[in-house]
Amino acid sequence: MKASELRRGTVVSIEGATYMVREVQVQSPSSRSGNTLYKVQFRHVVSRQKLDQTYRSDDQIQVVDFERRPVQLIFRQAEGCTFMDLQDYQQYTLDNDALEAELPYLPDGLEGLHALVSEGQLLGIELPATVDLDIVDCAPALKGASASARTKPATLTTGLVVQVPEYIAPGDRVRVNTETGQYMARA
C-alpha cells in the first residue's frame, strides 16, 4: 500500500512489528519540486508505544490482514472497556490507554462500532463517523441567538468538551464528528 492511501485504523507491519495508524497529517510541498509528505503516528498493537514516521506519497508500506467485526460496548470500568462481538458473542477487553483517542466518543449503548481483529487478538476499535451525545453542562441558552452566531463550550456525557452555538442548552442531544471532535448539529 502506498503511504498516500494510509487512513486512521489501518494496520501495518514495520520491521516485523504490528502497528495501527492513529493519525495522518498531510504536508503539502512549498515548492514545485517538493514532494508531499505524510506524517503518520502509529501505535504498537501490543506494547501501545507510539511511533512517528514520515513518508513520501509513493513509499510502500506493508499492510497486515485483519477482520472488521461488529461489536457492542458492554460496560466500562475504571481500567478499561469490554466489548462483545455481535456475531460469535466473544468478549474483548481493552484498557483505557489503548482507547485514549476513542474514550470521549464511547457512550453506553453506542452502536456501529467495529473491532479490528487479527489472529484472534483485538487490535483496536473503529468508531462510527458521528456519535450523538447529551450535553450535561454549558451556559444557559440565549433567547434570540442565531445559528451562525458565537459559540460556547459544552461538556458532554463522556466528558468531551465541544464548542456549540449559543442557542444549545443543557440536556440537548448533539451530533459530534469522531474524526475532528467538532459539533455538527442537534441530534
N, C-alpha and C positions, 0 to 999 in steps of 0.2 A: 504494500500500500504506500502511496506517496504521502509525504508529510502534509501536503495541501488538502488531503482527504481526511485527516485526523479530526475527530469530534470528541466531545466530552463523553466519557463512558466507554471509549474504545479500549480494548485490552490488547497490549503488545508485549513482545519479548525483546528485552535489551540485554545483550551479553548473557543470555541464558536465564535471566530473571524475568518474572512476570510483573508488569506494571499496568495500571489503569490510568487513562488520561483524565485529569481533574480540570484542567483549564488550558485553552489555546488562545494565544494572543497573536494577531497578525500585524507585522510591522512592514509597512509599505516602503519601497525604496525612495530615497530623496533625490536620486539622480537617474538618468536614463539607463545607465549601465548597471545599476544596482539590482540586487535580487530581493524578492520578497522573502522575509524571514518569518518563521513560525516559532514563537517561544512557547514551549509546551511544559506544563507542570504535571508530573507523573506522581503516583503514589504506589509503592510496592504493595502487592496484594496480601502478603503475609506479615511483613515487619511494619508496614504502614509508613515507612520512611519516604520523605519527599525527594524527588529528583527533578531538577530543572535542566532542560535541554533546548538547544536552538537548532533549527533545521532550515534548509533551503526548500523551496516548493517541490523539487524533483527528487529529494533524498528519499530512499526506500526504507520502510520500517516493517518489521515482521509482525503480523497480526496473529494473535492466539485465538483458536477456536473456542467459542463459549456459547452457552444457551441463554436465551432470554425467557425466563419463566414468570408467569403472573403470580404475584404474591400479595398477601394482605398483612398489614401491621396488626399483630395480635395484642401486644402490650409493650409498654415502655417501663424500664426500671432505671434506677439511678446510674447503673453502669452500662446499659445498652438497650437495644430493641430486639424483639423476637418477631420474626416473620414466618408465615405459613404459606407453603406452596399450594396454590389453588388447584393443581392437577393431581398431585400424589399425597398431599397433606403433610409433607415433610416439613420440619421446623428448622429454621436457621436463626442464629443469634449473631448480631454484630455489636461490637462495643461502640460507645459514643465517639471515641477518637476516629474510628473508621467512618462514622457518619457525620462528622463535624459540619460538612457543607450541606447535608440533607436535613439535619435535625430541625432547623427553623421551618421547614415545609412539611413536616410529618405530624399532622394532627391524628387523633384516634379515629379509626374507621376510614382512612383515606383509601380510595380505590384507584386503580390504574397504575399501581406500582409494578415494576418488573425487577426480578433478581437476575444478576449476571452470574451464571454458574459454569465453572469449568472443572471437569474431572471430579464432580461431587463437592467441590469447595465453593462457597459463596464469595464472590469477588467484590460485589458491591450492589447498590440499589440504584435503579434508574427511576427518576421521578417523572410524573406526567408534566406536560408543558406548563400547565397552570394548576393552582390549588385555590380552593375557597376557604377563607379563614374568617373567624369572627373577631371584631375589634373589642378588646377588653378595657382599653384606656386611651383617651385622647381628649383634647379640649372640646367643649360643647360645640354643637353645630351652630353656625351663624345664619340667621334668617337673611335671605336676600343674597347670599353668596352665590356667585355664578360658577359654572362648571370649569371655566378656564382661569379662575382667579388664583389666589395664593394657596399654598399647601400648608399642612401642619403634620407633625409626627403622630403616628398612631401605633400603639402596641397591640399585637395580635395574640391569639390564644397560645401560640407556640413560643412567644417571647420575641418574635421578629418585629422590628420597628420599621415601618414604611411611611413614606410621605403620601398623604391623601388630600383630596380637595377639602376646603373648609366646610362644605355642607354635609360631610360624613359625620355621623355621631356614634358614640359608644353603643355596642350592641348590633351595629350594622355588619353585614357579611360582605367581604370584598374578595375580588379575584386578584391573585398575585402571580406574576411570571416567575417560574422557578429558576430560569436561566439568569435573569437580571436582578431579581429581588425587588421589582418595582410594581406599584399598584397599577392595575389595568382598568378595572371597572367594578361597579357594585355587582354582587353575585345574586 
